[in-house]
Amino acid sequence: MILKDRVAIVTGAGSGIGRAGALIMAREGAHVIVADIDLANAEETVSQIAEAGHSAESMMVDVMDDQALEAGIAAITTRHGRIDILHNHAGAQVAGNLEDVAVSGFDTSWNLNVRAHFMASRLVMPIMKKAGKGVILNTSSSSGVLYDREMIAYTTSKHAVIAMTRQMAGDYARFGVRVNALCPGWVDTPFNAPFITQMGGRSAIEGYIAEKVPLGRWADVSEIAEPILFLVSDRSSYMTGQILVVDGGETIV
């Protein structure tokens, strides 16, 4: 087990890609803190991990609430004495172009997709520095490296995650802390609901993916879990400040 005895925090781990990442980290020996704003979803992830014979606990937290996030991370540190991995995954997809998107939606996209990553990383960094090692993985998106139709709030935030990742990586490599970003493409989860609505429904999005993605299909969450494991484990021990795009080839066309 390549993550044996490590302590990992995964935000947004109550469903979708976050859940898949939490499951695979637990499978590989990590004790996973399943952080999510929805406690029932978090506990379902923990239940699946426990049923497989692995170790996890839930943490209900709104990552946009600085005080709650700080208290949660402090409690984890006190309880376990270490934090080896932070996967900042919690996020939101906000649809709309420059004129149509609600300003409040733009603010939410920024606060959840960027600022919350910043705050969680800021809170765990002293712990990782003291240990002389650690891994932070930020979830960006293929929308962080290309144009995404009428999704200005989302693409702006995801481009910013990449810049922030590179900056953090450069600043903290000398302390033994690695920071990378994951850019998933089209993954079949409820997360895509805003864009599906904007596109005109499920059949429209299926046609869009068939046309735009060279592999011609959605990814399953299991196909994103393996790259997550790679990036948070010693398999990527000489990688920092890098952006791993897992998108079925969309960004090459």
Backbone torsions as a table, in degrees:
resi	resn	phi	psi	omega
1	MET	NA	118.0	-168.8
2	ILE	-80.9	-7.7	175.9
3	LEU	-117.2	24.0	-175.0
4	LYS	-52.8	127.4	174.4
5	ASP	70.5	9.0	177.3
6	ARG	-87.2	153.0	178.7
7	VAL	-107.9	123.5	-176.0
8	ALA	-124.3	136.2	171.6
9	ILE	-107.0	129.2	175.6
10	VAL	-123.9	115.7	177.3
11	THR	-87.0	149.3	-176.1
12	GLY	66.4	31.3	-174.1
13	ALA	-91.0	9.2	-179.4
14	GLY	-81.1	-6.5	-178.9
15	SER	-165.5	170.6	169.8
16	GLY	55.8	-137.6	-178.0
17	ILE	-62.7	-39.4	179.3
18	GLY	-59.2	-44.2	177.3
19	ARG	-62.9	-44.9	-179.2
20	ALA	-60.7	-39.5	177.5
21	GLY	-66.1	-42.5	178.3
22	ALA	-61.9	-42.5	-179.4
23	LEU	-62.4	-43.7	-176.4
24	ILE	-73.7	-33.8	175.7
25	MET	-64.5	-42.7	178.2
26	ALA	-64.1	-40.6	178.3
27	ARG	-58.1	-33.1	-177.9
28	GLU	-93.7	15.4	168.2
29	GLY	104.8	-4.2	179.6
30	ALA	-77.0	149.2	165.0
31	HIS	-88.5	118.9	-170.9
32	VAL	-106.1	127.1	170.3
33	ILE	-91.1	111.7	-176.7
34	VAL	-89.2	99.7	-176.5
35	ALA	-99.2	129.3	-179.3
36	ASP	-159.5	153.2	177.3
37	ILE	-74.1	-21.1	179.7
38	ASP	-103.2	106.4	-175.3
39	LEU	-63.3	-38.9	-179.2
40	ALA	-62.0	-41.7	178.1
41	ASN	-66.1	-41.1	178.5
42	ALA	-61.7	-43.4	-178.6
43	GLU	-68.8	-29.0	175.4
44	GLU	-66.6	-41.3	176.4
45	THR	-62.3	-45.2	178.3
46	VAL	-60.1	-41.0	179.1
47	SER	-61.4	-42.8	178.7
48	GLN	-64.0	-39.1	178.0
49	ILE	-65.3	-45.1	-179.7
50	ALA	-63.4	-40.6	179.8
51	GLU	-62.3	-28.7	178.3
52	ALA	-85.1	0.0	176.5
53	GLY	87.5	21.2	-176.8
54	HIS	-116.4	-176.1	-166.9
55	SER	-117.3	130.8	179.2
56	ALA	-162.5	163.6	171.7
57	GLU	-144.9	155.5	-179.1
58	SER	-96.8	152.4	173.2
59	MET	-141.6	111.0	177.0
60	MET	-81.8	120.7	-178.6
61	VAL	-155.3	140.0	167.8
62	ASP	-90.7	110.2	-174.4
63	VAL	-67.4	-11.1	175.0
64	MET	-86.4	-3.5	176.7
65	ASP	-96.8	100.7	-173.7
66	ASP	-56.7	-44.4	-176.9
67	GLN	-66.3	-41.6	179.3
68	ALA	-66.7	-40.0	179.3
69	LEU	-65.0	-43.8	179.1
70	GLU	-63.1	-43.0	179.6
71	ALA	-64.2	-40.4	-180.0
72	GLY	-64.5	-44.4	-179.6
73	ILE	-68.5	-37.3	177.2
74	ALA	-63.0	-40.8	179.6
75	ALA	-65.2	-39.9	178.1
76	ILE	-63.1	-43.6	-179.6
77	THR	-62.8	-42.8	178.9
78	THR	-64.0	-41.7	-175.3
79	ARG	-72.4	-39.6	-171.9
80	HIS	-111.3	-17.2	177.5
81	GLY	76.7	6.1	-177.2
82	ARG	-167.0	155.6	167.6
83	ILE	-138.4	113.9	-175.3
84	ASP	-95.4	-31.6	-173.7
85	ILE	-136.8	134.3	168.7
86	LEU	-125.6	118.5	172.5
87	HIS	-108.1	105.1	176.1
88	ASN	-80.2	98.7	-176.4
89	HIS	-116.6	-28.4	-176.4
90	ALA	-52.6	133.3	-178.2
91	GLY	-164.8	176.3	179.6
92	ALA	-142.5	148.5	176.5
93	GLN	-106.5	116.9	-179.0
94	VAL	-114.8	119.8	-176.3
95	ALA	-87.8	160.7	173.8
96	GLY	125.2	146.4	176.4
97	ASN	-87.9	-173.8	-174.8
98	LEU	-53.6	-40.8	-175.9
99	GLU	-86.2	-26.1	-173.2
100	ASP	-94.9	-31.9	-174.1
101	VAL	-65.1	138.2	176.0
102	ALA	-68.3	138.6	177.9
103	VAL	-59.1	-37.7	177.6
104	SER	-62.8	-34.7	176.9
105	GLY	-68.1	-39.6	176.0
106	PHE	-61.8	-43.3	179.8
107	ASP	-63.4	-42.1	178.1
108	THR	-62.8	-42.7	179.0
109	SER	-59.2	-45.3	179.3
110	TRP	-64.8	-47.6	-175.2
111	ASN	-65.7	-37.6	-177.7
112	LEU	-86.2	-43.5	-174.2
113	ASN	-82.3	-22.5	-176.7
114	VAL	-121.3	-60.7	-173.1
115	ARG	-61.4	-39.6	179.4
116	ALA	-64.7	-36.7	174.9
117	HIS	-62.3	-44.3	178.8
118	PHE	-58.5	-47.4	-175.8
119	MET	-67.1	-46.0	179.9
120	ALA	-61.4	-41.5	178.8
121	SER	-64.7	-42.0	178.6
122	ARG	-59.6	-38.3	-176.9
123	LEU	-75.3	-32.8	-179.5
124	VAL	-88.5	-18.2	-173.1
125	MET	-59.5	-42.9	178.3
126	PRO	-59.9	-33.3	179.0
127	ILE	-68.2	-43.9	179.6
128	MET	-69.0	-40.2	177.6
129	LYS	-59.9	-44.1	-179.8
130	LYS	-62.3	-37.5	179.0
131	ALA	-76.5	-18.8	-177.7
132	GLY	76.7	17.0	179.5
133	LYS	-167.2	162.0	177.7
134	GLY	159.4	162.8	-179.5
135	VAL	-134.1	129.6	171.0
136	ILE	-117.1	129.1	176.1
137	LEU	-119.8	120.6	177.4
138	ASN	-103.1	132.8	175.7
139	THR	-86.3	115.4	169.2
140	SER	-99.8	-129.8	-178.3
141	SER	-174.0	161.5	169.5
142	SER	-59.3	-23.9	175.8
143	SER	-68.8	-10.4	175.6
144	GLY	-83.9	-6.9	-178.8
145	VAL	-127.8	2.0	178.7
146	LEU	-148.7	173.5	174.7
147	TYR	-73.2	135.7	176.9
148	ASP	-126.2	119.4	-170.2
149	ARG	-50.0	116.9	172.3
150	GLU	51.9	45.1	-179.2
151	MET	-132.3	53.1	-170.2
152	ILE	-62.9	-39.1	-179.3
153	ALA	-65.2	-44.8	-177.5
154	TYR	-67.6	-49.0	-177.2
155	THR	-66.0	-38.3	177.7
156	THR	-59.9	-46.0	-178.7
157	SER	-66.1	-39.5	-176.1
158	LYS	-74.6	-32.6	170.6
159	HIS	-63.1	-40.6	-179.4
160	ALA	-63.4	-37.0	178.3
161	VAL	-58.7	-40.0	-180.0
162	ILE	-65.4	-45.4	178.3
163	ALA	-61.5	-42.9	-179.8
164	MET	-64.6	-40.3	178.6
165	THR	-59.8	-47.6	-179.0
166	ARG	-64.0	-40.2	179.7
167	GLN	-64.3	-47.0	179.3
168	MET	-61.5	-41.3	-178.9
169	ALA	-61.6	-45.1	-179.6
170	GLY	-65.8	-37.1	-177.4
171	ASP	-74.1	-29.4	-169.6
172	TYR	-117.1	3.6	178.0
173	ALA	-59.3	-36.7	-177.2
174	ARG	-67.9	-12.5	175.7
175	PHE	-96.7	4.6	179.5
176	GLY	83.5	12.7	-179.2
177	VAL	-102.2	125.2	178.6
178	ARG	-100.3	141.2	-180.0
179	VAL	-135.2	120.2	178.7
180	ASN	-132.8	169.6	179.3
181	ALA	-126.9	144.2	176.3
182	LEU	-108.3	132.1	179.2
183	CYS	-119.4	87.3	176.9
184	PRO	-72.7	151.0	171.5
185	GLY	-93.5	-133.1	-177.8
186	TRP	-79.5	109.2	179.5
187	VAL	-117.2	131.6	-171.2
188	ASP	-78.8	85.1	176.7
189	THR	-137.0	164.8	178.4
190	PRO	-62.7	-13.2	179.3
191	PHE	-55.2	-28.4	-175.2
192	ASN	-83.0	2.8	-175.2
193	ALA	-52.5	-44.1	-179.6
194	PRO	-60.6	-41.6	-179.1
195	PHE	-72.3	-35.9	177.7
196	ILE	-62.0	-43.2	176.8
197	THR	-61.6	-45.3	-179.8
198	GLN	-61.5	-36.0	-178.6
199	MET	-77.6	-17.0	178.1
200	GLY	106.5	19.7	174.5
201	GLY	113.9	175.1	-173.6
202	ARG	-62.1	-42.7	-178.1
203	SER	-64.9	-35.5	178.8
204	ALA	-66.4	-41.0	-178.8
205	ILE	-71.0	-33.5	176.8
206	GLU	-62.4	-41.9	178.3
207	GLY	-66.4	-38.6	179.0
208	TYR	-61.7	-46.5	-178.7
209	ILE	-66.5	-41.4	179.3
210	ALA	-60.1	-34.0	-178.8
211	GLU	-82.6	-41.5	-169.6
212	LYS	-90.3	-25.6	-175.5
213	VAL	-101.7	118.7	-178.5
214	PRO	-53.4	-37.8	177.1
215	LEU	-73.2	-12.7	169.7
216	GLY	74.6	20.6	-176.8
217	ARG	-157.5	167.7	170.2
218	TRP	-68.9	160.6	165.0
219	ALA	-90.7	149.5	167.2
220	ASP	-86.7	151.6	-178.5
221	VAL	-57.7	-28.9	179.7
222	SER	-64.0	-26.4	179.8
223	GLU	-78.9	-11.9	174.4
224	ILE	-98.3	-28.0	-179.4
225	ALA	-61.5	-41.3	-178.6
226	GLU	-63.9	-45.1	174.3
227	PRO	-61.1	-34.7	175.5
228	ILE	-60.1	-48.7	179.9
229	LEU	-58.4	-43.3	178.0
230	PHE	-57.1	-46.0	-173.9
231	LEU	-74.1	-27.6	-178.9
232	VAL	-94.3	-5.0	-176.4
233	SER	-107.0	175.8	178.6
234	ASP	-71.4	-4.9	174.7
235	ARG	-63.1	-23.2	178.8
236	SER	-113.9	34.3	-170.1
237	SER	-63.4	-18.7	179.2
238	TYR	-108.5	20.4	178.5
239	MET	-112.9	127.4	169.0
240	THR	-152.8	148.4	-178.0
241	GLY	72.9	18.6	-175.3
242	GLN	-104.6	157.9	-177.0
243	ILE	-120.8	112.7	-179.4
244	LEU	-99.6	113.1	-179.2
245	VAL	-95.5	125.6	-179.1
246	VAL	-126.5	88.5	-164.9
247	ASP	-139.4	16.3	-179.9
248	GLY	66.5	14.1	177.7
249	GLY	94.6	4.9	-174.5
250	GLU	-58.5	-38.7	-174.3
251	THR	-78.6	-2.1	178.4
252	ILE	-94.1	-5.2	-176.7
253	VAL	-112.4	NA	NA
